[in-house]
Amino acid sequence: MPAGPADRVISASRLITAPGQPVVPEGAVAIESGRVAWVGPKPQLPTRFAEHPQTTYPGATILPGLIETHAHLGSFAGRIVPDTPEPAGHDPAWVALSSVATARQLASVGVTTVQSLGSRFFADVALREAVAAGLVAGPRIVAAGPQLTTTGGHAWATGGEADSAGALRRAVREHHKAGVDAVKVMATGGFMTERTAPWRAQFTTAELAAVVEEAHRLGTHTAAHAHGTEGIRRAVDAGIDYLAHASFIDPTGRTLFEPELADRIAVAGIYVDTCSPPSWPPVAGETITPRADELYRRGVQLVAGHDIGAVLPPSGYTYGLKQLHASGLPIAEVLTAATSRAAAAVGLAGVTGVLAPGYAADLIVTAGDPLADLSALDHLVEIVIAGRTFVPDPVAPFDPEQLVAGDGPRPSDARAAWLERQERRQSHLAALSTQP
């Protein structure tokens, strides 16, 4: 087993204990047993820490480790087929190994906590335990296992199909038995599953409420995938804790923001990530977080969730933060969405996301000042997870042009495919009606 975290002191020219709090010039963090023991100006470092090994980073900034609230850790497994006579027999192991690679890539760009909102075979639960046991170095994991969906619904292949309130309650209990920290339900169809319409709701409000009630009874929070406005509304009515995407797509496949529904989301305190497809009809120059500014201005609690592993690769995490800023959010708000608020959204308030005594020693050191320029996050000089220095893997630079010019899902494509299916269905029914 690896050695325990070393007691030490890290200091830098700037210390951000939490975004929105005053920056501490010449700040220091004392670490003991994997936790923050003291933070403050280095000249005021208590004498009891004087004998700890000290690392100083002139010109740098210490801040809480970043958090990804919406990842799919095993998603890359399907893109590489094992060279064996029966590849499918290796699926569980392949998904687990793929999850390790994705999690380590995220840690390598400064993400010290990851919420996995969809993983086949509960591979994210296994990875959480492996990281906690020291079998593999990586970020702390909040695991949801397979997403709950209707038979043939969005992401049905992950193994979480259920078609009634009773079946959903049983599925939540089975997920609890498997050791999940969160439960995710597909409130609407999605862009990446054949024969589902992203703007169509998949569950009734009562069915979603059964998921929420059962999950809360068992001590886990809930998240809902929701592109369509009706699915968003039902999830809000059901008391969901977290909304993924919140794309506000109306029944015809158009993007149509509803301020009143956004106000309800804000009042309910629901956390929202805004990783969404481009608007339809197209809007020139919009970001990959097209609803961020509208929701932020209505007081919605936005968090840094980028659909890592499904939409963005791990190397695109900081690009996603920059897109939130480009959407209109102040830098301090973006950093809050990626640290303290993100921790609360994934059920880790009081554990991580802030540098304060008693919190986990999850932090990053950047070569510049991220409050002045988020690009400083691309220049890390140290990553610390639970008091241990994480040695990053090589990460290929993210190319936004690949995302913009790629063949990813677009509302126009999904709408065209759906309309084509409807036309074929109507033609088939018409042909049947003319038969003798």
Buried (B, 14 or more C-beta within 10 A) or exposed (E): EEEEBBBBBBBBBBBBBBBEBEBBEBBBBBBBEBBBBBBBEBEEBEEEBEEBEBBEBEEBBBBBBBBBBBBBBBBBBEEEEBEEEEEEEBBBEBBBBBBBBBBBBBBBBBBBBBBBBBBBBBBBBBBBEBBEEEBEBBBBBBBBBBBBBBEEBBBBEBBBBBBBBEBBBEBBBBBBEBBBBBBBBBBBBBBBBEEBBBBBBBBBBEBBBBBBBBBBEBEBBBBBBBBBBBBBBBBBBBBBBBBBBBBBBBEEBBBEBBEEBBEBBBEBEBBBBBBBBBBBEEEEEBBBBBBBBBBBEBEBBBBBBBBBBBBBBBBBBBBBBBBBBBBBBEBBBBBBBBBBBBBBBBBBBEBBBBBBEEBBBBBBBBBBBBBEBBEBBBEBBBBBBBBBBBEBEEBEEBBEEEBEEEEBBBBBBBBEBBEEEEEEEEEEEEEEEEEE
